[in-house]
Amino acid sequence: MMRADDRGVERGYDVELHRTRGALVLPLVCVLSGGVLLTLPGEHALLRRLVAGGAVLLGGSVLAGLLRPFRFVIGVDGLTVRRPGLRRTIAWTEVEALALARPSVREGLPATPRLLLVPVPGTLAGLPADARHPVDGRAAVELLDLARVREEPAEVAAALTRHAGERFVDALGGAPNDERPADRRRDP
């Protein structure tokens, strides 16, 4: 069984994923340096203030997006999802299939693993199908980009295997297990 720590917190049998915060540094630097530039007097003050104001606005909008509420829980009742465009618990009875898959590489961009959902027909009508199931090509909804969470794909796969059972397919090829590699374990 997975150990409870700051990664993949397990409450009973529920596993909560956490968003990565590494991307906060650059927008925070933009906001802070732009704020400092706004207060400095001297030559070319108007130009400097325009550039600084733009840095503050750009950095602030990126920070606001990164600090939006996020929740993703894999549990015995289903998936609890709180992200832009989706805020609800998706019961296992509403899930026809789930897959961890890597999309095809586009224009040299790295393809990070994604969690795809194929809903039972007639249940999640408001969700746009923006992907394809990797095994049979059915229309699917991208629920989560795993690059945006701290937990490793193997941890997510283990939790989905435990809770979703036969509905879940790990198309990444990794064999899910309930333990983390030895170098990542922490004692409570």
N, C-alpha and C positions, 0 to 999 in steps of 0.2 A: 504494500500500500504506500502511496506517496506521503511523504512527511510534510507537515504544515510548517511553512516558513513564509518569507516575504514573496515567494514565487509560487503561483498556483495554490493559493490558500485553500485548504480543504476543510469544509465544515460538514461533519457527518460524511456524506458521500458527494457533496457538491464541491466542484473545483472552480474557483474564480480566477480569471485571467486578468493581468494588469498591463496597462499601456506603457510603452517605453517612454522615457522622459529625456533621452539623450538629445533629441532635436530641439530642446528648449534653449540651448546655449546661444546659437546664432541670433534668433529673434530677440532674445534678452539683451545681447550685446548691442544690437541695432537700436533698441529702445533707450538703453542707458547712454550710449555714445551720442545718439541724436539729442537726447535731453540735455546733455552737457554742452553740446554745440549750440543749442538754442539759447543758453544763458551767457555765452561768451560775447563780450563787446569787441569792436575793432573794425578793420577794413572789410569791405565786402559783406557786411552784416546781413543784407537782404538775401543775397545768394546763399550764404551759409545757413541762414534760417530756413530757406526753402528746402535745401537739401536735408537739413536736420529734421524738419517737419515731415518730409517724405520718409526718412528712415524710421521715425517714431511711428508713423501711420502704418507702414509696411510691417515693421517688427511687431507692432501691437495687433494687427489683424492675424498674423501667423500665430502669435502667442494665444490669441483668443480661440483659434481653431484647435490648437494643441491642448488647451485646458478645458475644452468642452466635456460635458459628462460622458463617461464611457463605463460600461459594465458588460461583462460577458461571463456568464456562469453556466457551467455544464453540470446538470444535476439529475436527480432521479425523476423529476417531473418534466424535464425538457431543457431547453436553452433559454436563459434569460438574457436578452440583448438590449442594450441601451447605447445607441450610437446615432449619428446623424441619419435620418431617414427611417429609423426603426427603433421602436421602444415598446417591447412587449416580451412576454414569455411565450415561446413556441413549444407547445406540448409535443411529446413524442408521437402522439396520434396524428399530428399535423405534418410529420416528417416522413416522406417516402424514402429519401436517401440523403446521405451526407458523404462528402468526399474531401479529403485533403489532397490537393493537386497543385501542380506548378503550371501556370499558364505558359503558352508559347512565348518565346522571347521576341520582343518588338523593338526594332531599331536600336539594338545594342543595349537596351535597358535590362538589368537583371530581373529575372522572373522569380519573385518570392512566393513561397507556398501560400495558398489561399484555402479557406474553408468554404465549400460550396454546398448549398442546400437545394434539394429537389422537393418542393412541398407536395403534399397530397392534393390532387386536383380539387379545386373549389375551396381550399382553405386559405391561404395567404394571398388573396387576389390583388392586394395593393402593392405587392413587391414586384419590381421589374426583373425579368429574367435577363441577366447580363453576362451569363457564362454558360458553359456546357459541362455536363457530368463527364468525367474522363473515361468512364467505362463504356457507357451506352449512348452518349451524346444527347441525353435529355436536357431540356432547358433548365437552368439552375440559377440560383441567386447567390451572389458572392456575399457571405456573411462577415468574413473577417480576413484581413491580410495579416498573416502571421508575423510579418516584419514589424508590425505595429504593437506587438505584445512582447513582454519579457520572457514568457515561457517558451521552451523549445518545442518544435513540431512533435518530437517523440512524446513529450509530456501531454500535449493536447491530444495526440492520437491515443495514448493510453486511457485518458479520461473518456474520450468518445467511444472507444472500444468497450469500456466498462458500462457506459450508460446507454449508448445507442444500439449496441449489439450488431445484428446483421444489417442494419440500415447504413452502417458506416463502412467506408472503403478508404484505406490509406494508399492512395495512388503515388505517393512519394517513394514507396518501396521500403520504407523503414519498418521494422517489426516493432510495434508498440510494446512497451513494458511498463510496469508500475514503479520502477525505481529509476532514479536519475543516475548518470554516470558518477562514479566514486568521487571525482574531483569537484562535482557540483553539489553534493549532499551537504546538508548542514544538520548538526544535532540541535534539537530544540532546547 
